[in-house]
C-alpha cells in the first residue's frame, strides 16, 4: 500500500513553519455533495470575515451518490482541499458540514451540521441500509458521543427531532435560516434579477422547481417545462427551471440538458445548480413546484404556487406538508395557461404566511447566531466587528439560448377604421404544427441564425437577428435571403435599431416605424404579414400592433419607392 501523500499547508504537524497566517484554530469543512458544499460556501465567508485566527480547509468525502461536481465547485471557489482519508491525521478544532451523512474520525472535535434545505422535511434513501431515513439527522454515534450540533431554523424542528430521534436532546442550536434571510433582503433587487434573466417589462416569469428522486416534478413530469413553453405566449412569458443539484450530480449536466433539449431550444431558463437559483426565485412571478425546499422558499416569499407533484417522501406534520395541503395542484394535462393565469390572479397576499411561520423563526438573525455558535465551538472570542447581516444575492448569469423560430398567430381586426394586428408567438421547438391557415394568420417565422434547416427552409417569414448597419445593407440582405429561401414570402430586418424594412416576395419593401418601447423585427414583420394576408393596405397606413395582452404600439407602414 502506498503511503498517504504528505499533509500540506495549512494543516498538519509542520504547517506553522510554512503558513503565512499563524492560525490559532483549524476548521474543516466536510464537502460531500454539491448541495451541502454550496450551502457552507454561501454562509462561511460572512462568519469568518477578516479573521486570520482560523485556518479553513475543505475535506472532500467521495462516498456520496451525489459527489460528482464537488471538487469542481471547491476548486472554482478557490478552496484548499485535502482527501477525506487524511482527516484522521490532523486534529481539527471544529468540523462544519451541511451534509449529515458523514463518517468523521474518532476524537472529541465537535461537528456542526448546517441544514442544506428547510428543516427535516423529507425521507431519503439510507446509504448504510436498504431503508429510508429522515434527511438531516446525523448518525447516532455522533449524538451519543456528544459531538454533534444540529442547526435548526425553527423551534418546531427541535420538537420534531426530539420525538423521532430522542438522542438529539440538547444537541440542537436554534439559528434560523441564512438562505431565507438572503432571499428576503434580496427582494428589493428583483428588477435587476429579472433584467439579468432577460425578463422584460410586463412579462411574467414562471419558475419550475423540482427536488430530486422519482417522486419529484422532473421525475414524474419531465416534459412539463416544454409544455409550459408551448402554452404560454413567448412575448408575455418566460419559463425557468430550478432543478435540485442532486439531479445534476447523479445524471450529469449532459443528461439533464439532453432530457430538456426541446425546452432549451424554446428558451427555457435552466438555472445552474449552484447559487443562481436564489435570484431566479426572487425574480419569479409564480412557482410551479413539488415538495422540495425551493418551492417552500417561494411560498414563504409570497409567490403564487402550483404543485405539479408532491411525493409521499414528504414528512407529515412539517411546514412542507402544510404547503402540500394548502397549495393548489397543477393539472399537467389541463389548460396550462389558464391555470397559471388563475394562480396569479387569485393569489391572496400572505396566503402562505402560516406555513412560513412554521418553517422560519427570528428572520434576519441566522448569520449572527451562526457566527456566535462557530466561535463558541472553536473556543475563541467572537470578533469585535458588527455581527454579520444577510447579504443580497448576486444577479444570475443568463441561462438560456436565444429562441430562433416561432409559430406566429397574427389576428387582424379593426378599431375606429384602423387595423389592429394582435400577435402571439410560441417557440417553434415546442409546437407540433405551424401550418398556415385563415385568420388568425398562423405562420412560421425564423431568424437567420436558425440552425435547423427544416425550419429555415419552411419559414414564411425570415428575420435578421441583428440590425443592418445601413439601409443599403438591409436591402441587400433582403434580396439575398428571398433568393436563397424561395419558400419564404417576407424578410425583415432592423436598420441601426431605428427603423425596420420588410421585403416582400413581389419586390415591394415596406418601411415600418413604431412608437413606444423598442420592438424586435419579428413583431413588425408579423404586423406586415397579417395586413398582407388580410388584404389591408401597406402604404401610408397606421396600424395598432397588439402584442398579446402585454402592450400596444402604433406602427406606421409605408412602401419604399422603387
DOTIBA-67304 format. One record per residue (C-alpha): residue number from 0; residue in three letters; x, y, z. Coordinates in steps of 0.25 Angstrom, whole numbers, plus 5000, padded with zeros to 4 digits. Layout:
! DOTIBA-67304
R, num, residu, X, Y, Z
R, NUM, ALA, X, Y, Z .
...
//
This chain:
! DOTIBA-67304
R, num, residu, X, Y, Z
R, 0, UNK, 5000, 5000, 5000 .
R, 1, UNK, 5005, 5014, 4996 .
R, 2, UNK, 5007, 5023, 5008 .
R, 3, UNK, 4997, 5036, 5008 .
R, 4, UNK, 5003, 5048, 5002 .
R, 5, UNK, 5009, 5058, 5012 .
R, 6, UNK, 5000, 5068, 5018 .
R, 7, UNK, 5001, 5081, 5012 .
R, 8, UNK, 4999, 5096, 5017 .
R, 9, UNK, 4990, 5100, 5024 .
R, 10, UNK, 4989, 5087, 5032 .
R, 11, UNK, 4998, 5077, 5038 .
R, 12, UNK, 5008, 5076, 5049 .
R, 13, UNK, 5018, 5084, 5042 .
R, 14, UNK, 5008, 5094, 5036 .
R, 15, UNK, 5013, 5106, 5044 .
R, 16, UNK, 5026, 5106, 5038 .
R, 17, UNK, 5020, 5109, 5024 .
R, 18, UNK, 5008, 5117, 5027 .
R, 19, UNK, 5007, 5132, 5025 .
R, 20, UNK, 4995, 5133, 5034 .
R, 21, UNK, 4998, 5127, 5048 .
R, 22, UNK, 4985, 5122, 5052 .
R, 23, UNK, 4980, 5118, 5066 .
R, 24, UNK, 4969, 5108, 5061 .
R, 25, UNK, 4967, 5099, 5050 .
R, 26, UNK, 4953, 5098, 5044 .
R, 27, UNK, 4950, 5087, 5034 .
R, 28, UNK, 4938, 5087, 5025 .
R, 29, UNK, 4933, 5073, 5021 .
R, 30, UNK, 4930, 5074, 5006 .
R, 31, UNK, 4921, 5062, 5002 .
R, 32, UNK, 4910, 5067, 4992 .
R, 33, UNK, 4909, 5079, 4983 .
R, 34, UNK, 4897, 5083, 4991 .
R, 35, UNK, 4903, 5083, 5004 .
R, 36, UNK, 4916, 5089, 5000 .
R, 37, UNK, 4909, 5101, 4993 .
R, 38, UNK, 4901, 5104, 5006 .
R, 39, UNK, 4914, 5104, 5014 .
R, 40, UNK, 4921, 5113, 5004 .
R, 41, UNK, 4909, 5123, 5004 .
R, 42, UNK, 4910, 5125, 5019 .
R, 43, UNK, 4924, 5123, 5024 .
R, 44, UNK, 4931, 5135, 5018 .
R, 45, UNK, 4922, 5144, 5026 .
R, 46, UNK, 4925, 5137, 5039 .
R, 47, UNK, 4940, 5137, 5038 .
R, 48, UNK, 4941, 5151, 5031 .
R, 49, UNK, 4955, 5157, 5033 .
R, 50, UNK, 4959, 5147, 5044 .
R, 51, UNK, 4973, 5140, 5041 .
R, 52, UNK, 4972, 5133, 5055 .
R, 53, UNK, 4964, 5122, 5048 .
R, 54, UNK, 4970, 5113, 5037 .
R, 55, UNK, 4960, 5107, 5028 .
R, 56, UNK, 4962, 5094, 5019 .
R, 57, UNK, 4952, 5086, 5012 .
R, 58, UNK, 4952, 5071, 5013 .
R, 59, UNK, 4946, 5064, 5001 .
R, 60, UNK, 4937, 5052, 5004 .
R, 61, UNK, 4935, 5044, 4991 .
R, 62, UNK, 4925, 5034, 4997 .
R, 63, UNK, 4912, 5040, 4993 .
R, 64, UNK, 4904, 5036, 4981 .
R, 65, UNK, 4904, 5051, 4978 .
R, 66, UNK, 4918, 5055, 4980 .
R, 67, UNK, 4920, 5058, 4965 .
R, 68, UNK, 4923, 5073, 4963 .
R, 69, UNK, 4928, 5075, 4978 .
R, 70, UNK, 4943, 5076, 4974 .
R, 71, UNK, 4940, 5085, 4963 .
R, 72, UNK, 4932, 5094, 4972 .
R, 73, UNK, 4943, 5095, 4982 .
R, 74, UNK, 4953, 5098, 4972 .
R, 75, UNK, 4945, 5108, 4965 .
R, 76, UNK, 4943, 5115, 4979 .
R, 77, UNK, 4958, 5115, 4982 .
R, 78, UNK, 4957, 5105, 4994 .
R, 79, UNK, 4969, 5098, 4999 .
R, 80, UNK, 4965, 5083, 4998 .
R, 81, UNK, 4970, 5071, 5005 .
R, 82, UNK, 4966, 5056, 5003 .
R, 83, UNK, 4956, 5051, 5013 .
R, 84, UNK, 4965, 5040, 5017 .
R, 85, UNK, 4975, 5050, 5023 .
R, 86, UNK, 4965, 5056, 5033 .
R, 87, UNK, 4969, 5046, 5043 .
R, 88, UNK, 4983, 5050, 5043 .
R, 89, UNK, 4981, 5064, 5047 .
R, 90, UNK, 4974, 5070, 5060 .
R, 91, UNK, 4963, 5080, 5055 .
R, 92, UNK, 4956, 5089, 5065 .
R, 93, UNK, 4943, 5088, 5058 .
R, 94, UNK, 4937, 5081, 5047 .
R, 95, UNK, 4925, 5088, 5039 .
R, 96, UNK, 4916, 5082, 5029 .
R, 97, UNK, 4903, 5083, 5023 .
R, 98, UNK, 4903, 5068, 5020 .
R, 99, UNK, 4898, 5060, 5032 .
R, 100, UNK, 4902, 5047, 5026 .
R, 101, UNK, 4917, 5047, 5029 .
R, 102, UNK, 4927, 5038, 5036 .
R, 103, UNK, 4936, 5046, 5044 .
R, 104, UNK, 4949, 5040, 5050 .
R, 105, UNK, 4949, 5037, 5065 .
R, 106, UNK, 4952, 5048, 5075 .
R, 107, UNK, 4946, 5059, 5082 .
R, 108, UNK, 4945, 5070, 5071 .
R, 109, UNK, 4931, 5076, 5071 .
R, 110, UNK, 4923, 5075, 5058 .
R, 111, UNK, 4913, 5086, 5054 .
R, 112, UNK, 4903, 5082, 5044 .
R, 113, UNK, 4896, 5093, 5036 .
R, 114, UNK, 4883, 5090, 5028 .
R, 115, UNK, 4884, 5089, 5013 .
R, 116, UNK, 4869, 5091, 5012 .
R, 117, UNK, 4858, 5095, 5020 .
R, 118, UNK, 4858, 5086, 5033 .
R, 119, UNK, 4855, 5072, 5033 .
R, 120, UNK, 4844, 5070, 5023 .
R, 121, UNK, 4848, 5058, 5014 .
R, 122, UNK, 4850, 5044, 5015 .
R, 123, UNK, 4862, 5040, 5007 .
R, 124, UNK, 4869, 5026, 5004 .
R, 125, UNK, 4879, 5022, 5015 .
R, 126, UNK, 4893, 5019, 5009 .
R, 127, UNK, 4896, 5010, 5020 .
R, 128, UNK, 4884, 5001, 5019 .
R, 129, UNK, 4873, 4997, 5009 .
R, 130, UNK, 4863, 5007, 5016 .
R, 131, UNK, 4859, 5021, 5017 .
R, 132, UNK, 4863, 5031, 5028 .
R, 133, UNK, 4860, 5045, 5032 .
R, 134, UNK, 4868, 5055, 5024 .
R, 135, UNK, 4877, 5064, 5033 .
R, 136, UNK, 4879, 5055, 5044 .
R, 137, UNK, 4894, 5051, 5048 .
R, 138, UNK, 4898, 5036, 5051 .
R, 139, UNK, 4895, 5032, 5065 .
R, 140, UNK, 4909, 5030, 5069 .
R, 141, UNK, 4912, 5045, 5067 .
R, 142, UNK, 4900, 5048, 5076 .
R, 143, UNK, 4904, 5038, 5087 .
R, 144, UNK, 4918, 5044, 5087 .
R, 145, UNK, 4912, 5058, 5090 .
R, 146, UNK, 4920, 5063, 5078 .
R, 147, UNK, 4909, 5067, 5068 .
R, 148, UNK, 4901, 5080, 5068 .
R, 149, UNK, 4889, 5082, 5058 .
R, 150, UNK, 4886, 5096, 5054 .
R, 151, UNK, 4871, 5097, 5052 .
R, 152, UNK, 4862, 5109, 5047 .
R, 153, UNK, 4850, 5107, 5056 .
R, 154, UNK, 4847, 5102, 5070 .
R, 155, UNK, 4837, 5092, 5064 .
R, 156, UNK, 4849, 5085, 5057 .
R, 157, UNK, 4855, 5083, 5071 .
R, 158, UNK, 4842, 5077, 5076 .
R, 159, UNK, 4841, 5068, 5063 .
R, 160, UNK, 4855, 5063, 5065 .
R, 161, UNK, 4853, 5060, 5079 .
R, 162, UNK, 4840, 5052, 5076 .
R, 163, UNK, 4847, 5044, 5065 .
R, 164, UNK, 4861, 5043, 5070 .
R, 165, UNK, 4862, 5045, 5085 .
R, 166, UNK, 4877, 5045, 5085 .
R, 167, UNK, 4876, 5059, 5078 .
R, 168, UNK, 4872, 5064, 5092 .
R, 169, UNK, 4881, 5076, 5096 .
R, 170, UNK, 4889, 5075, 5082 .
R, 171, UNK, 4881, 5086, 5074 .
R, 172, UNK, 4884, 5100, 5072 .
R, 173, UNK, 4873, 5110, 5068 .
R, 174, UNK, 4879, 5119, 5058 .
R, 175, UNK, 4869, 5122, 5047 .
R, 176, UNK, 4871, 5120, 5032 .
R, 177, UNK, 4883, 5128, 5025 .
R, 178, UNK, 4877, 5125, 5012 .
R, 179, UNK, 4863, 5130, 5015 .
R, 180, UNK, 4869, 5143, 5021 .
R, 181, UNK, 4877, 5146, 5008 .
R, 182, UNK, 4864, 5143, 4999 .
R, 183, UNK, 4857, 5153, 5008 .
R, 184, UNK, 4867, 5164, 5007 .
R, 185, UNK, 4869, 5162, 4992 .
R, 186, UNK, 4855, 5165, 4989 .
R, 187, UNK, 4858, 5179, 4986 .
R, 188, UNK, 4867, 5175, 4975 .
R, 189, UNK, 4856, 5167, 4968 .
R, 190, UNK, 4856, 5176, 4956 .
R, 191, UNK, 4871, 5175, 4954 .
R, 192, UNK, 4870, 5160, 4954 .
R, 193, UNK, 4859, 5160, 4944 .
R, 194, UNK, 4867, 5168, 4935 .
R, 195, UNK, 4879, 5159, 4936 .
R, 196, UNK, 4870, 5147, 4932 .
R, 197, UNK, 4864, 5155, 4920 .
R, 198, UNK, 4850, 5156, 4926 .
R, 199, UNK, 4844, 5169, 4920 .
R, 200, UNK, 4835, 5179, 4926 .
R, 201, UNK, 4821, 5173, 4927 .
R, 202, UNK, 4825, 5159, 4925 .
R, 203, UNK, 4823, 5148, 4935 .
R, 204, UNK, 4833, 5138, 4939 .
R, 205, UNK, 4828, 5124, 4942 .
R, 206, UNK, 4839, 5117, 4950 .
R, 207, UNK, 4838, 5102, 4951 .
R, 208, UNK, 4844, 5096, 4963 .
R, 209, UNK, 4848, 5081, 4965 .
R, 210, UNK, 4855, 5073, 4976 .
R, 211, UNK, 4861, 5060, 4973 .
R, 212, UNK, 4857, 5046, 4972 .
R, 213, UNK, 4845, 5038, 4965 .
R, 214, UNK, 4834, 5046, 4972 .
R, 215, UNK, 4840, 5059, 4969 .
R, 216, UNK, 4834, 5068, 4958 .
R, 217, UNK, 4844, 5065, 4947 .
R, 218, UNK, 4844, 5051, 4951 .
R, 219, UNK, 4829, 5050, 4949 .
R, 220, UNK, 4827, 5061, 4939 .
R, 221, UNK, 4840, 5063, 4931 .
R, 222, UNK, 4832, 5069, 4919 .
R, 223, UNK, 4825, 5080, 4927 .
R, 224, UNK, 4835, 5091, 4924 .
R, 225, UNK, 4833, 5089, 4909 .
R, 226, UNK, 4818, 5088, 4910 .
R, 227, UNK, 4818, 5101, 4918 .
R, 228, UNK, 4826, 5108, 4907 .
R, 229, UNK, 4817, 5103, 4897 .
R, 230, UNK, 4805, 5108, 4905 .
R, 231, UNK, 4810, 5122, 4909 .
R, 232, UNK, 4812, 5133, 4898 .
R, 233, UNK, 4826, 5136, 4896 .
R, 234, UNK, 4825, 5151, 4897 .
R, 235, UNK, 4817, 5150, 4910 .
R, 236, UNK, 4824, 5140, 4918 .
R, 237, UNK, 4838, 5134, 4921 .
R, 238, UNK, 4839, 5120, 4927 .
R, 239, UNK, 4851, 5116, 4936 .
R, 240, UNK, 4855, 5103, 4944 .
R, 241, UNK, 4862, 5101, 4957 .
R, 242, UNK, 4866, 5086, 4957 .
R, 243, UNK, 4872, 5081, 4970 .
R, 244, UNK, 4887, 5079, 4970 .
R, 245, UNK, 4886, 5064, 4973 .
R, 246, UNK, 4879, 5063, 4959 .
R, 247, UNK, 4891, 5070, 4952 .
R, 248, UNK, 4901, 5062, 4960 .
R, 249, UNK, 4895, 5048, 4959 .
R, 250, UNK, 4892, 5049, 4944 .
R, 251, UNK, 4901, 5059, 4939 .
R, 252, UNK, 4898, 5073, 4932 .
R, 253, UNK, 4899, 5066, 4918 .
R, 254, UNK, 4888, 5056, 4922 .
R, 255, UNK, 4879, 5067, 4928 .
R, 256, UNK, 4881, 5076, 4916 .
R, 257, UNK, 4878, 5065, 4907 .
R, 258, UNK, 4865, 5062, 4914 .
R, 259, UNK, 4861, 5076, 4913 .
R, 260, UNK, 4867, 5079, 4899 .
R, 261, UNK, 4853, 5083, 4893 .
R, 262, UNK, 4850, 5093, 4905 .
R, 263, UNK, 4864, 5099, 4904 .
R, 264, UNK, 4862, 5101, 4889 .
R, 265, UNK, 4849, 5108, 4893 .
R, 266, UNK, 4856, 5118, 4902 .
R, 267, UNK, 4856, 5110, 4916 .
R, 268, UNK, 4864, 5117, 4926 .
R, 269, UNK, 4871, 5105, 4933 .
R, 270, UNK, 4878, 5111, 4945 .
R, 271, UNK, 4892, 5106, 4948 .
R, 272, UNK, 4891, 5096, 4960 .
R, 273, UNK, 4899, 5106, 4970 .
R, 274, UNK, 4895, 5120, 4975 .
R, 275, UNK, 4887, 5125, 4963 .
R, 276, UNK, 4874, 5118, 4967 .
R, 277, UNK, 4873, 5129, 4978 .
R, 278, UNK, 4872, 5142, 4970 .
R, 279, UNK, 4863, 5134, 4960 .
R, 280, UNK, 4853, 5130, 4971 .
R, 281, UNK, 4853, 5145, 4975 .
R, 282, UNK, 4850, 5149, 4961 .
R, 283, UNK, 4839, 5139, 4959 .
R, 284, UNK, 4824, 5143, 4958 .
R, 285, UNK, 4819, 5129, 4960 .
R, 286, UNK, 4825, 5116, 4965 .
R, 287, UNK, 4821, 5102, 4959 .
R, 288, UNK, 4828, 5092, 4968 .
R, 289, UNK, 4827, 5080, 4977 .
R, 290, UNK, 4831, 5076, 4991 .
R, 291, UNK, 4845, 5082, 4991 .
R, 292, UNK, 4851, 5093, 4999 .
R, 293, UNK, 4851, 5103, 4987 .
R, 294, UNK, 4836, 5102, 4986 .
R, 295, UNK, 4834, 5105, 5001 .
R, 296, UNK, 4844, 5117, 5000 .
R, 297, UNK, 4836, 5122, 4988 .
R, 298, UNK, 4823, 5121, 4996 .
R, 299, UNK, 4830, 5128, 5008 .
R, 300, UNK, 4833, 5139, 4999 .
R, 301, UNK, 4818, 5141, 4996 .
R, 302, UNK, 4819, 5135, 4982 .
R, 303, UNK, 4807, 5128, 4976 .
R, 304, UNK, 4810, 5113, 4976 .
R, 305, UNK, 4804, 5102, 4968 .
R, 306, UNK, 4808, 5088, 4971 .
R, 307, UNK, 4811, 5079, 4959 .
R, 308, UNK, 4816, 5067, 4968 .
R, 309, UNK, 4816, 5064, 4983 .
R, 310, UNK, 4823, 5052, 4987 .
R, 311, UNK, 4820, 5042, 4999 .
R, 312, UNK, 4834, 5044, 5004 .
R, 313, UNK, 4830, 5058, 5010 .
R, 314, UNK, 4830, 5057, 5025 .
R, 315, UNK, 4816, 5058, 5031 .
R, 316, UNK, 4814, 5070, 5041 .
R, 317, UNK, 4825, 5079, 5035 .
R, 318, UNK, 4823, 5092, 5029 .
R, 319, UNK, 4825, 5086, 5015 .
R, 320, UNK, 4814, 5076, 5018 .
R, 321, UNK, 4805, 5088, 5021 .
R, 322, UNK, 4809, 5095, 5008 .
R, 323, UNK, 4804, 5082, 5001 .
R, 324, UNK, 4791, 5083, 5008 .
R, 325, UNK, 4789, 5098, 5004 .
R, 326, UNK, 4795, 5100, 4991 .
R, 327, UNK, 4786, 5097, 4978 .
R, 328, UNK, 4790, 5086, 4969 .
R, 329, UNK, 4794, 5088, 4955 .
R, 330, UNK, 4788, 5078, 4945 .
R, 331, UNK, 4799, 5075, 4935 .
R, 332, UNK, 4789, 5070, 4924 .
R, 333, UNK, 4780, 5082, 4926 .
R, 334, UNK, 4780, 5096, 4921 .
R, 335, UNK, 4793, 5101, 4926 .
R, 336, UNK, 4792, 5116, 4922 .
R, 337, UNK, 4778, 5117, 4929 .
R, 338, UNK, 4784, 5110, 4942 .
R, 339, UNK, 4796, 5119, 4942 .
R, 340, UNK, 4787, 5132, 4940 .
R, 341, UNK, 4777, 5127, 4950 .
R, 342, UNK, 4788, 5125, 4960 .
R, 343, UNK, 4794, 5139, 4959 .
R, 344, UNK, 4780, 5146, 4959 .
R, 345, UNK, 4774, 5138, 4970 .
R, 346, UNK, 4787, 5139, 4979 .
R, 347, UNK, 4784, 5146, 4992 .
R, 348, UNK, 4795, 5153, 4999 .
R, 349, UNK, 4801, 5145, 5011 .
R, 350, UNK, 4794, 5133, 5007 .
R, 351, UNK, 4805, 5124, 5012 .
R, 352, UNK, 4809, 5133, 5024 .
R, 353, UNK, 4805, 5122, 5034 .
R, 354, UNK, 4814, 5112, 5026 .
R, 355, UNK, 4825, 5121, 5026 .
R, 356, UNK, 4824, 5124, 5041 .
R, 357, UNK, 4825, 5109, 5044 .
R, 358, UNK, 4838, 5108, 5035 .
R, 359, UNK, 4845, 5120, 5040 .
R, 360, UNK, 4848, 5127, 5053 .
R, 361, UNK, 4854, 5140, 5056 .
R, 362, UNK, 4857, 5144, 5042 .
R, 363, UNK, 4869, 5152, 5039 .
R, 364, UNK, 4878, 5147, 5051 .
R, 365, UNK, 4883, 5134, 5045 .
R, 366, UNK, 4897, 5138, 5041 .
R, 367, UNK, 4899, 5146, 5054 .
R, 368, UNK, 4895, 5134, 5062 .
R, 369, UNK, 4903, 5124, 5054 .
R, 370, UNK, 4916, 5133, 5056 .
R, 371, UNK, 4914, 5132, 5071 .
R, 372, UNK, 4912, 5117, 5070 .
R, 373, UNK, 4924, 5115, 5062 .
R, 374, UNK, 4933, 5123, 5071 .
R, 375, UNK, 4928, 5117, 5083 .
R, 376, UNK, 4931, 5103, 5078 .
R, 377, UNK, 4945, 5108, 5073 .
R, 378, UNK, 4947, 5113, 5088 .
R, 379, UNK, 4951, 5127, 5082 .
R, 380, UNK, 4946, 5140, 5086 .
R, 381, UNK, 4936, 5145, 5075 .
R, 382, UNK, 4941, 5157, 5066 .
R, 383, UNK, 4938, 5171, 5071 .
R, 384, UNK, 4933, 5175, 5058 .
R, 385, UNK, 4918, 5176, 5056 .
R, 386, UNK, 4910, 5163, 5055 .
R, 387, UNK, 4908, 5159, 5040 .
R, 388, UNK, 4895, 5162, 5033 .
R, 389, UNK, 4890, 5155, 5021 .
R, 390, UNK, 4895, 5160, 5008 .
R, 391, UNK, 4887, 5162, 4996 .
R, 392, UNK, 4890, 5151, 4985 .
R, 393, UNK, 4897, 5154, 4972 .
R, 394, UNK, 4889, 5155, 4959 .
R, 395, UNK, 4889, 5141, 4952 .
R, 396, UNK, 4896, 5139, 4939 .
R, 397, UNK, 4888, 5138, 4926 .
R, 398, UNK, 4883, 5123, 4926 .
R, 399, UNK, 4877, 5121, 4912 .
R, 400, UNK, 4880, 5121, 4898 .
R, 401, UNK, 4873, 5130, 4888 .
R, 402, UNK, 4860, 5126, 4882 .
R, 403, UNK, 4861, 5126, 4867 .
R, 404, UNK, 4848, 5121, 4862 .
R, 405, UNK, 4833, 5123, 4865 .
R, 406, UNK, 4819, 5119, 4862 .
R, 407, UNK, 4813, 5133, 4860 .
R, 408, UNK, 4798, 5136, 4860 .
R, 409, UNK, 4794, 5149, 4855 .
R, 410, UNK, 4779, 5153, 4857 .
R, 411, UNK, 4774, 5165, 4849 .
R, 412, UNK, 4762, 5173, 4853 .
R, 413, UNK, 4758, 5188, 4852 .
R, 414, UNK, 4756, 5199, 4862 .
R, 415, UNK, 4751, 5212, 4858 .
R, 416, UNK, 4755, 5210, 4844 .
R, 417, UNK, 4769, 5206, 4848 .
R, 418, UNK, 4775, 5191, 4846 .
R, 419, UNK, 4778, 5185, 4859 .
R, 420, UNK, 4788, 5173, 4858 .
R, 421, UNK, 4789, 5164, 4870 .
R, 422, UNK, 4801, 5156, 4870 .
R, 423, UNK, 4804, 5143, 4879 .
R, 424, UNK, 4817, 5136, 4877 .
R, 425, UNK, 4821, 5122, 4882 .
R, 426, UNK, 4835, 5115, 4881 .
R, 427, UNK, 4834, 5106, 4869 .
R, 428, UNK, 4842, 5096, 4876 .
R, 429, UNK, 4830, 5092, 4885 .
R, 430, UNK, 4819, 5094, 4874 .
R, 431, UNK, 4815, 5082, 4867 .
R, 432, UNK, 4808, 5090, 4855 .
R, 433, UNK, 4810, 5103, 4849 .
R, 434, UNK, 4803, 5101, 4836 .
R, 435, UNK, 4797, 5114, 4830 .
R, 436, UNK, 4782, 5116, 4831 .
R, 437, UNK, 4771, 5126, 4831 .
R, 438, UNK, 4771, 5137, 4841 .
R, 439, UNK, 4777, 5138, 4851 .
R, 440, UNK, 4788, 5136, 4841 .
R, 441, UNK, 4797, 5125, 4846 .
R, 442, UNK, 4811, 5124, 4840 .
R, 443, UNK, 4825, 5120, 4843 .
R, 444, UNK, 4836, 5131, 4846 .
R, 445, UNK, 4851, 5129, 4847 .
R, 446, UNK, 4863, 5137, 4849 .
R, 447, UNK, 4875, 5136, 4840 .
R, 448, UNK, 4882, 5129, 4852 .
R, 449, UNK, 4873, 5117, 4852 .
R, 450, UNK, 4881, 5104, 4852 .
R, 451, UNK, 4870, 5094, 4848 .
R, 452, UNK, 4870, 5094, 4832 .
R, 453, UNK, 4856, 5089, 4832 .
R, 454, UNK, 4851, 5101, 4840 .
R, 455, UNK, 4859, 5111, 4832 .
R, 456, UNK, 4854, 5105, 4818 .
R, 457, UNK, 4839, 5105, 4823 .
R, 458, UNK, 4838, 5119, 4829 .
R, 459, UNK, 4829, 5129, 4823 .
R, 460, UNK, 4836, 5140, 4830 .
R, 461, UNK, 4851, 5141, 4832 .
R, 462, UNK, 4856, 5152, 4842 .
R, 463, UNK, 4870, 5157, 4842 .
R, 464, UNK, 4875, 5154, 4857 .
R, 465, UNK, 4884, 5167, 4857 .
R, 466, UNK, 4881, 5180, 4851 .
R, 467, UNK, 4887, 5184, 4838 .
R, 468, UNK, 4897, 5196, 4839 .
R, 469, UNK, 4891, 5203, 4827 .
R, 470, UNK, 4879, 5203, 4818 .
R, 471, UNK, 4887, 5198, 4806 .
R, 472, UNK, 4892, 5187, 4815 .
R, 473, UNK, 4878, 5183, 4819 .
R, 474, UNK, 4872, 5183, 4805 .
R, 475, UNK, 4884, 5174, 4800 .
R, 476, UNK, 4881, 5165, 4811 .
R, 477, UNK, 4866, 5164, 4808 .
R, 478, UNK, 4869, 5161, 4793 .
R, 479, UNK, 4879, 5151, 4796 .
R, 480, UNK, 4870, 5144, 4807 .
R, 481, UNK, 4858, 5143, 4798 .
R, 482, UNK, 4866, 5138, 4787 .
R, 483, UNK, 4873, 5127, 4796 .
R, 484, UNK, 4860, 5123, 4802 .
R, 485, UNK, 4849, 5122, 4791 .
R, 486, UNK, 4839, 5117, 4801 .
R, 487, UNK, 4839, 5130, 4809 .
R, 488, UNK, 4830, 5141, 4806 .
R, 489, UNK, 4835, 5152, 4815 .
R, 490, UNK, 4849, 5156, 4820 .
R, 491, UNK, 4850, 5167, 4831 .
R, 492, UNK, 4862, 5174, 4837 .
R, 493, UNK, 4865, 5186, 4846 .
R, 494, UNK, 4874, 5197, 4842 .
R, 495, UNK, 4883, 5202, 4853 .
R, 496, UNK, 4871, 5200, 4862 .
R, 497, UNK, 4863, 5212, 4858 .
R, 498, UNK, 4855, 5207, 4846 .
R, 499, UNK, 4851, 5194, 4840 .
R, 500, UNK, 4850, 5189, 4826 .
R, 501, UNK, 4841, 5177, 4822 .
R, 502, UNK, 4843, 5172, 4808 .
R, 503, UNK, 4832, 5164, 4800 .
R, 504, UNK, 4834, 5153, 4790 .
R, 505, UNK, 4828, 5162, 4779 .
R, 506, UNK, 4839, 5172, 4781 .
R, 507, UNK, 4832, 5183, 4790 .
R, 508, UNK, 4839, 5187, 4802 .
R, 509, UNK, 4831, 5193, 4814 .
R, 510, UNK, 4837, 5203, 4823 .
R, 511, UNK, 4832, 5201, 4837 .
R, 512, UNK, 4833, 5211, 4849 .
R, 513, UNK, 4827, 5209, 4863 .
R, 514, UNK, 4825, 5217, 4876 .
R, 515, UNK, 4827, 5213, 4890 .
R, 516, UNK, 4837, 5203, 4895 .
R, 517, UNK, 4847, 5196, 4885 .
R, 518, UNK, 4841, 5184, 4877 .
R, 519, UNK, 4848, 5173, 4870 .
R, 520, UNK, 4848, 5172, 4855 .
R, 521, UNK, 4840, 5159, 4857 .
R, 522, UNK, 4828, 5166, 4863 .
R, 523, UNK, 4828, 5177, 4852 .
R, 524, UNK, 4829, 5166, 4841 .
R, 525, UNK, 4817, 5159, 4848 .
R, 526, UNK, 4809, 5172, 4847 .
R, 527, UNK, 4812, 5173, 4832 .
R, 528, UNK, 4809, 5159, 4829 .
R, 529, UNK, 4796, 5160, 4836 .
R, 530, UNK, 4792, 5172, 4828 .
R, 531, UNK, 4797, 5166, 4815 .
R, 532, UNK, 4789, 5153, 4817 .
R, 533, UNK, 4776, 5161, 4821 .
R, 534, UNK, 4777, 5170, 4809 .
R, 535, UNK, 4780, 5182, 4817 .
R, 536, UNK, 4788, 5194, 4810 .
R, 537, UNK, 4802, 5194, 4813 .
R, 538, UNK, 4805, 5209, 4809 .
R, 539, UNK, 4803, 5221, 4818 .
R, 540, UNK, 4795, 5212, 4828 .
R, 541, UNK, 4795, 5214, 4843 .
R, 542, UNK, 4793, 5200, 4850 .
R, 543, UNK, 4792, 5197, 4864 .
R, 544, UNK, 4801, 5185, 4868 .
R, 545, UNK, 4796, 5178, 4880 .
R, 546, UNK, 4806, 5168, 4886 .
R, 547, UNK, 4797, 5158, 4893 .
R, 548, UNK, 4792, 5165, 4906 .
R, 549, UNK, 4805, 5171, 4908 .
R, 550, UNK, 4805, 5185, 4901 .
R, 551, UNK, 4800, 5193, 4889 .
R, 552, UNK, 4809, 5200, 4879 .
R, 553, UNK, 4805, 5210, 4868 .
R, 554, UNK, 4812, 5205, 4855 .
R, 555, UNK, 4813, 5213, 4842 .
R, 556, UNK, 4815, 5206, 4829 .
R, 557, UNK, 4820, 5212, 4816 .
R, 558, UNK, 4824, 5206, 4803 .
R, 559, UNK, 4838, 5209, 4800 .
R, 560, UNK, 4840, 5216, 4786 .
R, 561, UNK, 4846, 5206, 4776 .
//
